[in-house]
Amino acid sequence: MKFKIIADSAADLNEFEGIPFASAPLKINTDEKEYIDDANLDVAEMVEDLQNYSGKSRTACPSPSDWKDSFSDAENVFCVSITSALSGSFNSARIAKEDYEEEYPDRHVSVIDSLSAGPELQLIIEKIKEQVNLGKTFDEINKHIAAYKEKTGLIFMLASMKNLANNGRVSPFSAKAAGLLGIRVVGKASDKGDLEPLDKCRGEKKALASITENMRKLGFVGGKVKIGHVCNENAARTLKDLLLSKFENIDIEIYPTRGLCSYYAEKGGLLVGFEKAGAI
């Protein structure tokens, strides 16, 4: 096996066609139950459980051995992780890389900090596959992906920020705004990979309009868009129609988020990954 892509489960992918692929699952834990973010997880049930749970919850990243075991016997491995600002998954993958390359000096591992989550990881993974299929070398692919990452973005809409606040990802003060009187928080993944609020909108309709306008401000003029939703397909479809009415040459995919992204985005949330002008 020459090339393989490994992504942690923040990519919302259990499988990926066209190239050897594996997912390294994160875990969501409460004092009562552990949810492993793999193909067996009932995401809707987990979301409902956590909505009704009043205790503390937390996440756990894949261990270095989880990452390394996924490498199999690949000569060239690309690991794509959730932003290092939200998880230790990136650091675990780096330890796995060091162990693997020490054990097999003729093999190579690239660990890519997405500085993002969900649909933006999918854009990166698709681009890696494209470059592999074009016959590019390991070093050429790394160079191309570093440039491509500068031309992608993530924007989100959240109806609740309880889990983010409880895990220290946002301040409790910021979290209080979401959900009050129908308020939706619209924000983006910053250049440092943390969460940057952009707008507070009363009602979903205004939030979707804000997403569209902020995508334009961030450099979207057309291209690939991936919309991940947490039990909110209607909002995802409304956003798709809105984008199609405002922009040309768009390739939009809608999908339900998996466990980790559903945990942080919470019920009703949207995550939107998109290409910016100049993405190749």
N, C-alpha and C positions, 0 to 999 in steps of 0.2 A: 504494500500500500504506500503510494508515494505522497499523497496529500490527504490531510484530514482537517476538518473544522470542528472545534469543540466550543460550545457556548454554555454559559450557566443559564439557568431556567428563567432569568430575567429577560431573555430573548423571546419568550413565549413560543418556543419551538420544541416539540417533542421529537420531531423528525424533519428531515430536509432532503429533498430529492436532488440528484444530479452530482453528488460528491459524498464521500464518506463523512458521516456527521454523528456527533453524540452530544447529549445534553447532560450537564453536571447540575443536579438539582439543589436548590436552596431549600431551607425548611422554615416553616412558620410554627412557632411553639407557644402554647399557653400552659398554665399550670395543670390543665386537664387533658390536653391532647397535643399530638405532634402531627403536622400536615407536611408531607413530603411532596415537593412540587415536581411531580413526574406524571407520566401518562395515566396513572391510576387515580390521581386526585380528582375528586368531584368539586370543582371550583365553586359552583353555585351554592353547594351545601356549606363549604368553608366560609364563603362570604356571609351567608345567613347566620352560621354559628357565631362568627366574630361580631356581627352586629348586635347579637343578643348576649354577648359575653362582657361582663363588667370588670373582669380582672385584667392583669397585665399580659401583654403578648410581645413577642420578639421574633427576630429572624436569625438564622444561622447559615453561614455561607458554606459552600463545598470545601472540604479539607484538601490539602495538597495531594493526598493519596486518591481522593475522588477524581481530581483533575488528571493525575498521572495515569490512573487505571483506564481512563477514557482514551489515552493516546494510542493504545494498542501497539502496533508495530509500525506506525506511520513514520516516514522519513522526514516529512515537513508538516508541522502542526501549527495551526492558527487558533489561538484561544481568544474568545471575545467575551469580555466580562461586563457586568453592570458597573456603573461609575464607582470609582474607588471612594468617592465622597459619601456614598451610602452603605458600602459593604466592604468586607475584607476579602471578597472573592478574588479580586485582582491580585492581591498579595499572595493568596494561596496558590493561584495559578503560576505566579513567578517562582515560588519555591518548587513547584512541580517541574517547571521548565529547567531550573538549575539541576535538580536531581536527574532528570531524564537525559539532559545533554552531557552530564558527567558520566552517566552509565553508558550512553551511546554517543561518543564524540562525533560521529559522522552524521548525526541527525540534528534537526533544527526546530526550535519552537519559538513562535512569536506570540507574545502576550499583549493583547490590545485592550487598553482601558477605553471603553466606549465613551466615558464621561456622560453616560446617558442610561436609558433603560428601554425595554420593550421594542417598539417599532423601529427606533433608530438603530438598534442592534441588528434587526433583520435587514435593513438597508446595507449595513456593513458586510454582513454574511453573504448576501446576494452578490455584492461587488467582489468579494474574495473568490466566490465560485466562478464568476465571469472571468476573472483574471487567470484562474487556474485553467479554465477551458480554452483560453486564448493561448495557452502554452507558455505563460510568463514564468520566470524563475522565482524562487523564494524571495530573494532580495528585491526583485522588481515589483512583486506583489506588495511587499511591505511598504515600499516607497509610494506606490499608487494609493494604498489604503490610507496612509498618513495624510496625503493630499485630499483624498475623497472625504475623510472625516471632517475636514474644514468646511466642506460644502454640504453638510447635512445638519439637521436640527431636530429638536424635540419640543413640542408645546403640549400643554396639558390643561384639562378642566377638571376640577375636583369639587365634589359636593360636600366632602368631609376630609379633614386632615388629622383626625384623631390618632390614627396609627403612626403617622409621620411624627406628630408631636410627642407621643408616648415613647418613641424610640430616639428622640433627640435630633430628628432630621430637620425639623422646623421649630420655631419658638411657639410656646403655648399661646402667646398673644396673637401670632399670625393665624394659628389654627382656629381660634375662636370665631374668626370671620366667616369661615366656610360653614354653610348649613344654616346660618342665622337668617331668618326671613327670606329663605330661598336664594341666599347668596352663593354664587359659584366663583371659585378662585381660578383665574387663568394665569398660567405662568410658563416658564421655559426652563430647560436645562442650561445652566450658565456655561461659560467657557471653562470654568473650573470643575464642572460636573455636579454642582449642587443645585438646589431648586430656587429659582428667582421669580417671585410673583410679579405679574405684569398688570393685572386688572382684577377688580372685584365687580361682579355683575349680578344684578338682581334678576334671577330667572335664567333658564337654560337658553332661551332664544337669544338673549343679549350676549351670553357667554360664547355661543357658537359664532356669532357675528364678530366678537372680539378675537376669537381664534383665527378666523379668516383674515382679518385686518392685520393682526400681529404676524401671521405667516408672511404676508406681503412685506411688512416692515423688516422682517428678518431675512428677506432675500428670495422668497419663493416666487417664481414666475411660471412654473409648470414643471412637470417631471413626475417622479414617483412620490406617492403619498401612502402611508400605511396608518390606518386608524384602528387602534386597539380600544375595546370598550369593556367596562365591567358591568355586565347585566344591563346594558343600555344601547341596544342595537338601533333603536329608533333615533336616538341623538346622533349616532354614527352615520346613519343614512341621511339624516337631515344635513349634517355637515358635508357629506359627500355631494349632495345636490347643490349646496351653497357654493362649494369650491368649483364645481363644474360650471356654475353660472358666472363665475368671476374670472376663471383662468382657462387657458387653452392647453392642449397637449398634456393632459394629466392622466396618469395611470394610478388609480386608487384601489386599494384593497382594504376591506373591513374584516376584522377577526375578533373573537373574544379573548381577552387576556387570560393568562394562566395564573398560577397561585401567587407568586411573589408580587407581580405587578397589580394583581387584584387586591392584595393585602394593602399595598401602599396607596393605590389610586382609590380604593374603596368603591362601594356600590354607587353606580351612576357616573363614575369617572371616565374620562377619555384620555388616551395618550396618542399623540399624532407625530409620527416621524415623517420627515419630508426632505427632499433635495432642494438646495438653494441654486441660484443662478450660477452657472459655470461648472456644475457637477458633471464629471465624466467618468 
